[in-house]
């Protein structure tokens, strides 16, 4: 974790920036974004801008932007609407800068795009035009579009994850979409393997791999080697099937991390109150428990879907934040851990940025 690392932390009570230069200690800046509830914070390496997605019970949804590493902020909700005949949008759950524009996932589930750096937004209507839309049902956290994946080699290829609807894929930049849930269980549904209705919790694309996708689901962990057309379960070796976050290595596509929780109906905390992150280096064939430096007693910690990240450094440090407000850093791909902040509001998202 040498060099300057900046962690963008979205919380229930605003955004925070936790940063470290070289081997000095960690410092905390915030709350930012006027204290709005921030579901996701992202970094655009092209413009060196920070984006923060959230919502206000008074002002509705918005996406914040900073062009000076969090010193000053502007925000806009211009266009973040389904129109007078559509449902109201209370908040934005995901913001993803890409070569296809700045993409935002909202509640109730839908996708928006900005081509002017977040100043104005346009509804990517093809997703909600899908014939399954009238049958979409919310998960416990709502009907939310929380995962956005854009293929860096082909910006027309986009995947999204919706709770509790499943994974959708577009091959034409968002004009048309198809369901991609074959092989994913929905144990809570009348049909165990429906076309849609699965509760995907987090979706990631493997670095350097055209068609390798991974997902943490309500009912297990899965991989697809054909761009989502077919999924296979890779839960074996983990202490349970339920969890929220998943993060991939920035360079090695077969390496990823998950944080299993004890179950949907048993508290949603780390099993046995012993904190651990689990890593695979073979795309889910095997898993290794990583816990050195993490509390192993009375650690009833929950970690939400966006609250784990990996930096771009040579050793690929891993970070996660808890719903109790603790922030941990794991050096050398998570081999050893340290607590770097412990009194933040409930943490909803973590993004790691390595600066020159």
VOPAGU-2260 file (C-alpha; in pm, 1 decimal, decimal comma):
REM VOPAGU-2260
SITE   aa  ch    i         X         Y         Z
SITE  UNK   A    0       0,0       0,0       0,0
SITE  UNK   A    1     282,8     239,8     -84,8
SITE  UNK   A    2     218,5     552,1    -293,6
SITE  UNK   A    3     -87,3     772,8    -262,2
SITE  UNK   A    4    -412,9     583,9    -221,5
SITE  UNK   A    5    -748,3     756,4    -202,6
SITE  UNK   A    6   -1053,8     564,1     -82,7
SITE  UNK   A    7   -1388,0     705,4    -191,2
SITE  UNK   A    8   -1638,0     604,3      75,2
SITE  UNK   A    9   -2012,0     645,3      34,2
SITE  UNK   A   10   -2214,9     642,4     354,9
SITE  UNK   A   11   -2561,4     700,3     489,0
SITE  UNK   A   12   -2452,3    1051,6     591,1
SITE  UNK   A   13   -2245,1    1175,6     299,2
SITE  UNK   A   14   -1930,1    1092,8     111,0
SITE  UNK   A   15   -1587,0    1065,7     271,5
SITE  UNK   A   16   -1233,7    1047,4     133,3
SITE  UNK   A   17    -988,9     838,2     333,2
SITE  UNK   A   18    -636,4     875,5     199,0
SITE  UNK   A   19    -277,1     781,6     258,9
SITE  UNK   A   20      44,2     912,7     103,0
SITE  UNK   A   21     340,5     673,8     109,5
SITE  UNK   A   22     379,4     510,4     448,4
SITE  UNK   A   23     212,2     789,2     646,2
SITE  UNK   A   24    -110,3     732,1     834,4
SITE  UNK   A   25    -461,7     750,1     697,7
SITE  UNK   A   26    -656,3    1077,0     708,0
SITE  UNK   A   27   -1030,6    1133,6     670,3
SITE  UNK   A   28   -1207,5    1413,9     483,5
SITE  UNK   A   29   -1582,2    1463,2     503,7
SITE  UNK   A   30   -1870,1    1450,6     517,3
SITE  UNK   A   31   -1889,7    1559,7     153,6
SITE  UNK   A   32   -2176,5    1606,4     -93,0
SITE  UNK   A   33   -2367,6    1817,7     159,4
SITE  UNK   A   34   -2428,4    1513,5     376,0
SITE  UNK   A   35   -2656,3    1342,9     121,9
SITE  UNK   A   36   -2696,2     966,8     150,0
SITE  UNK   A   37   -2437,8     836,3     -99,8
SITE  UNK   A   38   -2483,8     484,1    -235,3
SITE  UNK   A   39   -2182,5     478,4    -466,8
SITE  UNK   A   40   -1865,6     677,5    -540,1
SITE  UNK   A   41   -1657,5     623,4    -854,5
SITE  UNK   A   42   -1338,0     752,4   -1014,8
SITE  UNK   A   43   -1301,1     850,5   -1379,2
SITE  UNK   A   44    -932,2     799,9   -1467,5
SITE  UNK   A   45    -971,9     985,8   -1797,8
SITE  UNK   A   46   -1094,8    1316,0   -1651,5
SITE  UNK   A   47    -964,1    1250,8   -1296,8
SITE  UNK   A   48   -1311,0    1329,8   -1167,3
SITE  UNK   A   49   -1495,9    1179,5    -872,9
SITE  UNK   A   50   -1864,2    1094,0    -907,2
SITE  UNK   A   51   -2100,3    1027,0    -618,1
SITE  UNK   A   52   -2449,2     882,4    -658,7
SITE  UNK   A   53   -2726,1     924,6    -406,1
SITE  UNK   A   54   -3053,5    1080,4    -312,3
SITE  UNK   A   55   -3222,9    1315,7     -72,0
SITE  UNK   A   56   -3569,7    1274,7      82,3
SITE  UNK   A   57   -3628,8    1644,1       2,3
SITE  UNK   A   58   -3454,0    1691,0    -333,8
SITE  UNK   A   59   -3469,9    1344,6    -490,7
SITE  UNK   A   60   -3191,4    1175,3    -690,3
SITE  UNK   A   61   -2863,3    1334,1    -788,9
SITE  UNK   A   62   -2511,2    1267,6    -908,0
SITE  UNK   A   63   -2232,6    1477,1    -757,7
SITE  UNK   A   64   -1903,6    1556,9    -934,4
SITE  UNK   A   65   -1567,1    1686,7    -814,2
SITE  UNK   A   66   -1280,3    1780,4   -1045,8
SITE  UNK   A   67   -1032,9    1869,0    -767,7
SITE  UNK   A   68   -1004,3    1542,2    -571,5
SITE  UNK   A   69   -1301,7    1620,6    -351,2
SITE  UNK   A   70   -1224,9    1982,6    -272,7
SITE  UNK   A   71   -1540,4    2122,7    -434,2
SITE  UNK   A   72   -1854,0    1961,2    -571,0
SITE  UNK   A   73   -2139,4    2023,8    -810,6
SITE  UNK   A   74   -2443,3    1806,3    -858,0
SITE  UNK   A   75   -2722,6    1753,8   -1106,7
SITE  UNK   A   76   -3048,9    1565,5   -1134,9
SITE  UNK   A   77   -3136,3    1712,4   -1475,4
SITE  UNK   A   78   -3304,9    1433,1   -1670,9
SITE  UNK   A   79   -3308,6    1174,9   -1389,2
SITE  UNK   A   80   -3679,4    1112,7   -1432,0
SITE  UNK   A   81   -3919,0     870,5   -1598,7
SITE  UNK   A   82   -4146,8    1161,4   -1686,3
SITE  UNK   A   83   -4487,2    1256,3   -1555,5
SITE  UNK   A   84   -4639,6     917,3   -1631,0
SITE  UNK   A   85   -4359,7     713,8   -1475,1
SITE  UNK   A   86   -4269,9     630,1   -1117,2
SITE  UNK   A   87   -4072,8     878,2    -908,3
SITE  UNK   A   88   -3699,4     810,1    -865,7
SITE  UNK   A   89   -3587,8     854,2    -502,1
SITE  UNK   A   90   -3216,9     781,1    -542,4
SITE  UNK   A   91   -2927,9     671,4    -762,5
SITE  UNK   A   92   -2758,7     345,2    -660,2
SITE  UNK   A   93   -2465,4     320,8    -899,0
SITE  UNK   A   94   -2257,6     560,2   -1107,1
SITE  UNK   A   95   -2008,3     415,0   -1357,4
SITE  UNK   A   96   -1783,8     627,5   -1579,9
SITE  UNK   A   97   -1704,5     452,4   -1907,4
SITE  UNK   A   98   -1622,7     512,4   -2271,0
SITE  UNK   A   99   -1996,5     471,8   -2328,4
SITE  UNK   A  100   -2064,5     777,4   -2110,9
SITE  UNK   A  101   -2140,7     814,3   -1741,5
SITE  UNK   A  102   -2399,4     548,0   -1657,3
SITE  UNK   A  103   -2629,1     561,0   -1355,9
SITE  UNK   A  104   -2850,0     288,4   -1209,2
SITE  UNK   A  105   -3155,6     404,8   -1019,0
SITE  UNK   A  106   -3452,5     294,9    -809,6
SITE  UNK   A  107   -3702,5     179,7    -929,8
SITE  UNK   A  108   -3472,2      -9,8   -1160,1
SITE  UNK   A  109   -3360,3     172,8   -1471,0
SITE  UNK   A  110   -3050,0     299,3   -1647,5
SITE  UNK   A  111   -2951,6     656,6   -1737,3
SITE  UNK   A  112   -2662,0     794,1   -1940,3
SITE  UNK   A  113   -2479,7    1128,3   -1940,2
SITE  UNK   A  114   -2260,1    1239,0   -2228,9
SITE  UNK   A  115   -2163,1    1571,6   -2069,3
SITE  UNK   A  116   -1992,3    1463,0   -1749,9
SITE  UNK   A  117   -2304,5    1432,2   -1539,1
SITE  UNK   A  118   -2457,5    1771,8   -1619,8
SITE  UNK   A  119   -2762,1    1619,0   -1794,7
SITE  UNK   A  120   -2903,9    1267,0   -1811,3
SITE  UNK   A  121   -3100,5    1063,3   -2064,3
SITE  UNK   A  122   -3305,2     753,9   -1989,3
SITE  UNK   A  123   -3171,4     438,8   -2160,0
SITE  UNK   A  124   -3528,0     332,9   -2220,4
SITE  UNK   A  125   -3454,5       2,4   -2389,7
SITE  UNK   A  126   -3407,1    -171,5   -2054,3
SITE  UNK   A  127   -3748,5     -82,0   -1913,4
SITE  UNK   A  128   -3898,4    -159,0   -2254,1
SITE  UNK   A  129   -3813,5    -525,9   -2196,5
SITE  UNK   A  130   -4134,8    -733,4   -2191,0
SITE  UNK   A  131   -4055,6    -869,1   -1844,0
SITE  UNK   A  132   -4070,7    -522,8   -1679,3
SITE  UNK   A  133   -4433,1    -542,2   -1552,9
SITE  UNK   A  134   -4335,5    -854,7   -1357,5
SITE  UNK   A  135   -4024,9    -711,0   -1188,4
SITE  UNK   A  136   -4039,2    -743,4    -810,2
SITE  UNK   A  137   -3818,5    -568,6    -550,8
SITE  UNK   A  138   -3572,9    -736,7    -319,2
SITE  UNK   A  139   -3554,8    -648,1      48,2
SITE  UNK   A  140   -3358,0    -332,8     -38,3
SITE  UNK   A  141   -3597,2    -229,8    -312,7
SITE  UNK   A  142   -3621,9    -261,9    -690,9
SITE  UNK   A  143   -3273,7    -130,6    -763,3
SITE  UNK   A  144   -3026,5    -136,1   -1050,7
SITE  UNK   A  145   -2701,6    -162,3    -856,2
SITE  UNK   A  146   -2439,3    -320,5   -1086,2
SITE  UNK   A  147   -2321,6    -179,6   -1419,7
SITE  UNK   A  148   -2050,3    -349,6   -1625,8
SITE  UNK   A  149   -1922,5    -208,3   -1956,4
SITE  UNK   A  150   -1679,5    -410,2   -2166,7
SITE  UNK   A  151   -1371,5    -184,6   -2201,7
SITE  UNK   A  152   -1293,8    -346,5   -2536,8
SITE  UNK   A  153   -1644,9    -295,5   -2678,1
SITE  UNK   A  154   -1861,8     -25,6   -2521,2
SITE  UNK   A  155   -2171,6    -167,0   -2689,8
SITE  UNK   A  156   -2155,5    -465,6   -2452,9
SITE  UNK   A  157   -2321,6    -370,2   -2123,7
SITE  UNK   A  158   -2444,1    -584,7   -1834,0
SITE  UNK   A  159   -2657,9    -472,1   -1541,5
SITE  UNK   A  160   -2766,7    -640,5   -1218,9
SITE  UNK   A  161   -3109,9    -572,5   -1069,8
SITE  UNK   A  162   -3248,2    -686,4    -734,6
SITE  UNK   A  163   -3459,5    -896,4    -739,1
SITE  UNK   A  164   -3482,3    -939,3   -1114,7
SITE  UNK   A  165   -3142,9   -1070,7   -1227,9
SITE  UNK   A  166   -2882,7    -996,2   -1491,7
SITE  UNK   A  167   -2957,7    -828,8   -1825,2
SITE  UNK   A  168   -2722,5    -782,7   -2122,3
SITE  UNK   A  169   -2716,5    -544,0   -2415,9
SITE  UNK   A  170   -2497,3    -596,6   -2721,5
SITE  UNK   A  171   -2600,0    -271,1   -2889,1
SITE  UNK   A  172   -2517,6      -1,0   -2636,9
SITE  UNK   A  173   -2844,8     -25,1   -2448,2
SITE  UNK   A  174   -3097,3     -16,0   -2730,8
SITE  UNK   A  175   -3215,8    -372,5   -2664,9
SITE  UNK   A  176   -3165,8    -614,6   -2374,1
SITE  UNK   A  177   -3194,4    -983,0   -2296,9
SITE  UNK   A  178   -3212,7   -1173,7   -1970,2
SITE  UNK   A  179   -2900,6   -1369,2   -1871,7
SITE  UNK   A  180   -2984,1   -1585,1   -1569,7
SITE  UNK   A  181   -2960,4   -1939,6   -1703,1
SITE  UNK   A  182   -2813,5   -2166,1   -1434,2
SITE  UNK   A  183   -2871,1   -1922,7   -1143,7
SITE  UNK   A  184   -3094,1   -2047,2    -862,0
SITE  UNK   A  185   -3388,9   -1858,4    -713,1
SITE  UNK   A  186   -3472,9   -2078,5    -414,0
SITE  UNK   A  187   -3728,6   -1827,3    -284,8
SITE  UNK   A  188   -3932,8   -1841,9    -609,4
SITE  UNK   A  189   -4196,4   -2095,6    -718,0
SITE  UNK   A  190   -3965,3   -2200,5   -1002,5
SITE  UNK   A  191   -3603,9   -2259,2    -896,1
SITE  UNK   A  192   -3448,9   -2159,4   -1230,1
SITE  UNK   A  193   -3674,5   -1891,6   -1384,2
SITE  UNK   A  194   -3585,4   -1678,2   -1684,6
SITE  UNK   A  195   -3575,5   -1376,3   -1451,0
SITE  UNK   A  196   -3652,6   -1311,5   -1084,3
SITE  UNK   A  197   -3311,9   -1407,5    -944,2
SITE  UNK   A  198   -3163,0   -1173,8    -685,1
SITE  UNK   A  199   -2816,3   -1084,9    -810,3
SITE  UNK   A  200   -2626,5    -890,6    -541,3
SITE  UNK   A  201   -2310,2    -790,8    -729,4
SITE  UNK   A  202   -2184,1    -844,9   -1084,5
SITE  UNK   A  203   -1821,9    -803,2   -1202,6
SITE  UNK   A  204   -1625,9    -863,8   -1523,1
SITE  UNK   A  205   -1285,5   -1032,5   -1501,6
SITE  UNK   A  206    -992,5    -816,0   -1609,1
SITE  UNK   A  207    -840,9    -911,3   -1943,7
SITE  UNK   A  208   -1108,2   -1172,3   -2014,9
SITE  UNK   A  209   -1361,9   -1099,3   -2286,0
SITE  UNK   A  210   -1635,8   -1329,4   -2160,6
SITE  UNK   A  211   -1559,3   -1419,4   -1795,9
SITE  UNK   A  212   -1818,2   -1276,1   -1557,8
SITE  UNK   A  213   -1862,6   -1342,1   -1184,9
SITE  UNK   A  214   -2153,9   -1271,9    -955,5
SITE  UNK   A  215   -2247,3   -1290,6    -588,9
SITE  UNK   A  216   -2612,6   -1383,4    -570,6
SITE  UNK   A  217   -2869,5   -1421,2    -294,7
SITE  UNK   A  218   -2847,1   -1795,0    -368,5
SITE  UNK   A  219   -2477,7   -1860,4    -426,2
SITE  UNK   A  220   -2171,4   -1743,0    -616,9
SITE  UNK   A  221   -2151,9   -1799,5    -993,5
SITE  UNK   A  222   -1929,1   -1759,7   -1297,3
SITE  UNK   A  223   -1996,8   -1741,8   -1667,7
SITE  UNK   A  224   -1734,6   -1809,4   -1931,8
SITE  UNK   A  225   -1956,1   -1706,0   -2223,5
SITE  UNK   A  226   -2051,8   -1348,9   -2138,1
SITE  UNK   A  227   -2348,4   -1444,1   -1920,0
SITE  UNK   A  228   -2530,3   -1679,5   -2155,7
SITE  UNK   A  229   -2483,3   -1966,8   -1907,2
SITE  UNK   A  230   -2383,1   -1957,9   -1539,3
SITE  UNK   A  231   -2226,9   -2226,8   -1319,8
SITE  UNK   A  232   -2224,1   -2223,8    -942,2
SITE  UNK   A  233   -1888,3   -2185,1    -762,6
SITE  UNK   A  234   -2011,2   -2165,8    -401,5
SITE  UNK   A  235   -1833,5   -2489,1    -297,1
SITE  UNK   A  236   -1552,7   -2410,9     -53,9
SITE  UNK   A  237   -1722,5   -2103,5      94,4
SITE  UNK   A  238   -1889,4   -2105,7     439,3
SITE  UNK   A  239   -2223,6   -2009,2     290,1
SITE  UNK   A  240   -2399,3   -1901,4     -25,4
SITE  UNK   A  241   -2527,2   -1559,7      84,8
SITE  UNK   A  242   -2333,4   -1234,5      63,0
SITE  UNK   A  243   -2328,1    -896,6    -106,0
SITE  UNK   A  244   -1986,9    -768,2    -221,7
SITE  UNK   A  245   -1754,7    -906,8    -486,3
SITE  UNK   A  246   -1438,9    -747,9    -628,7
SITE  UNK   A  247   -1205,5    -855,9    -906,8
SITE  UNK   A  248    -830,3    -817,7    -941,5
SITE  UNK   A  249    -731,6    -523,5   -1166,4
SITE  UNK   A  250    -492,4    -739,5   -1373,8
SITE  UNK   A  251    -551,5   -1111,3   -1309,8
SITE  UNK   A  252    -895,7   -1212,9   -1425,9
SITE  UNK   A  253    -913,3   -1537,7   -1228,3
SITE  UNK   A  254    -858,0   -1361,1    -893,5
SITE  UNK   A  255   -1155,4   -1223,2    -701,5
SITE  UNK   A  256   -1276,9   -1169,8    -345,6
SITE  UNK   A  257   -1611,2   -1218,4    -170,4
SITE  UNK   A  258   -1736,1   -1170,6     186,0
SITE  UNK   A  259   -1984,3   -1444,8     278,5
SITE  UNK   A  260   -2249,1   -1361,4     537,7
SITE  UNK   A  261   -2439,9   -1606,1     753,4
SITE  UNK   A  262   -2765,8   -1598,4     559,5
SITE  UNK   A  263   -3057,5   -1388,8     443,2
SITE  UNK   A  264   -3276,4   -1473,6     741,9
SITE  UNK   A  265   -3014,4   -1512,1    1018,9
SITE  UNK   A  266   -2882,0   -1161,5    1070,3
SITE  UNK   A  267   -2668,9   -1108,0     757,0
SITE  UNK   A  268   -2335,5   -1087,5     937,6
SITE  UNK   A  269   -2002,2   -1267,4     905,2
SITE  UNK   A  270   -2038,9   -1635,4    1003,4
SITE  UNK   A  271   -1987,9   -1708,3    1375,4
SITE  UNK   A  272   -1896,1   -1344,6    1436,1
SITE  UNK   A  273   -1547,6   -1408,4    1291,2
SITE  UNK   A  274   -1445,0   -1158,4    1023,4
SITE  UNK   A  275   -1294,8   -1289,9     699,3
SITE  UNK   A  276   -1261,9   -1221,9     329,5
SITE  UNK   A  277   -1242,4   -1514,5      88,1
SITE  UNK   A  278   -1022,8   -1511,8    -224,4
SITE  UNK   A  279   -1008,1   -1725,6    -535,5
SITE  UNK   A  280    -718,0   -1734,5    -779,8
SITE  UNK   A  281    -875,9   -1983,8   -1019,2
SITE  UNK   A  282   -1211,5   -1820,2   -1099,8
SITE  UNK   A  283   -1392,0   -1997,0    -818,0
SITE  UNK   A  284   -1261,4   -2352,5    -840,7
SITE  UNK   A  285   -1110,6   -2306,9    -492,1
SITE  UNK   A  286   -1135,5   -2045,4    -216,1
SITE  UNK   A  287    -897,8   -1929,6      59,7
SITE  UNK   A  288   -1005,2   -1766,2     387,8
SITE  UNK   A  289    -814,3   -1444,7     468,9
SITE  UNK   A  290    -847,2   -1319,9     826,8
SITE  UNK   A  291    -504,0   -1219,9     965,7
SITE  UNK   A  292    -557,4    -897,6    1158,5
SITE  UNK   A  293    -937,6    -914,8    1148,8
SITE  UNK   A  294   -1140,6    -969,8    1469,4
SITE  UNK   A  295   -1228,5   -1335,2    1522,4
SITE  UNK   A  296   -1470,0   -1295,7    1812,8
SITE  UNK   A  297   -1788,9   -1093,5    1849,1
SITE  UNK   A  298   -1747,0    -936,9    1503,8
SITE  UNK   A  299   -2107,1    -927,6    1386,6
SITE  UNK   A  300   -2024,0    -723,5    1080,5
SITE  UNK   A  301   -2222,2    -674,5     763,5
SITE  UNK   A  302   -2072,4    -556,5     433,3
SITE  UNK   A  303   -2291,5    -423,1     152,8
SITE  UNK   A  304   -2257,4    -482,1    -221,7
SITE  UNK   A  305   -2046,2    -179,7    -318,7
SITE  UNK   A  306   -1840,5    -172,3       0,7
SITE  UNK   A  307   -1532,7    -368,1    -116,6
SITE  UNK   A  308   -1264,9    -251,9    -360,2
SITE  UNK   A  309    -914,7    -332,7    -486,2
SITE  UNK   A  310    -652,6     -70,2    -568,1
SITE  UNK   A  311    -431,2     -58,3    -876,0
SITE  UNK   A  312    -102,1     -98,9    -689,3
SITE  UNK   A  313     145,7    -375,1    -761,5
SITE  UNK   A  314      39,9    -572,7    -453,9
SITE  UNK   A  315    -332,8    -507,5    -512,3
SITE  UNK   A  316    -449,9    -412,1    -164,1
SITE  UNK   A  317    -813,1    -491,0     -79,9
SITE  UNK   A  318   -1044,8    -266,4     122,3
SITE  UNK   A  319   -1387,6    -311,7     275,1
SITE  UNK   A  320   -1623,5    -106,0     487,1
SITE  UNK   A  321   -1889,7    -229,9     726,5
SITE  UNK   A  322   -2241,7    -123,8     805,4
SITE  UNK   A  323   -2106,7     -40,8    1154,7
SITE  UNK   A  324   -1869,5     221,8    1009,1
SITE  UNK   A  325   -1534,3      38,5    1023,0
SITE  UNK   A  326   -1297,5      54,3     725,8
SITE  UNK   A  327   -1031,3    -215,2     677,5
SITE  UNK   A  328    -730,9    -239,8     444,9
SITE  UNK   A  329    -578,3    -572,3     340,6
SITE  UNK   A  330    -221,5    -562,3     210,6
SITE  UNK   A  331     -86,6    -810,9     -46,3
SITE  UNK   A  332    -423,1    -916,8    -187,1
SITE  UNK   A  333    -577,0    -937,7     160,2
SITE  UNK   A  334    -313,4   -1153,6     331,2
SITE  UNK   A  335    -298,8    -918,7     633,9
SITE  UNK   A  336    -550,8    -661,5     752,1
SITE  UNK   A  337    -557,2    -340,6     951,9
SITE  UNK   A  338    -835,7    -116,0    1077,8
SITE  UNK   A  339    -787,2     228,7     921,1
SITE  UNK   A  340   -1105,3     405,5    1037,0
SITE  UNK   A  341   -1375,9     302,6    1281,9
SITE  UNK   A  342   -1624,9     583,8    1342,0
SITE  UNK   A  343   -1768,7     652,7     998,7
SITE  UNK   A  344   -2144,4     637,9     936,3
SITE  UNK   A  345   -2278,9     309,1     793,9
SITE  UNK   A  346   -2066,1     243,0     485,6
SITE  UNK   A  347   -2247,7     175,6     160,5
SITE  UNK   A  348   -1961,8     186,8     -91,6
SITE  UNK   A  349   -1581,4     186,5    -123,3
SITE  UNK   A  350   -1376,2     273,0    -431,4
SITE  UNK   A  351    -994,1     257,8    -427,8
SITE  UNK   A  352    -789,9     501,7    -637,9
SITE  UNK   A  353    -412,6     486,6    -676,9
SITE  UNK   A  354    -276,5     829,8    -764,7
SITE  UNK   A  355      56,9     917,6    -926,1
